[in-house]
């Protein structure tokens, strides 16, 4: 179990982003499992694919998570018997949103004058 705080992640879009880098700078996050595992994307559980990080907000979804092949999951409580790395935090939606932003940078708004 490792706790991470502060700093900026190093992003390698070809190989992915390590879980350690994904949670770097986020408060009150505990990583359970391999913090060096690489994630290629952050996707909701219904769209999760192998090599992605996803989210579960209900322990009843652990079976669905296992079938997805996701290599990491954001969860509120440590879940026993999961094969993937767990990112445990109090506010799973806030943490997952911050992780998604690591992959999807906002495009500048383009305005046209008339």
ABEGO torsion letter per residue (X at the ends): XBBBBEEBBBBBAAAEBBAAAAABGBBGBBBBEBAABBBABBBBAAABBBGBBBBBABAAAAAAAAAAGBABBBBABBBBGBABBBBBBABAAAAAAAAAAAABBBBBBBBBBX
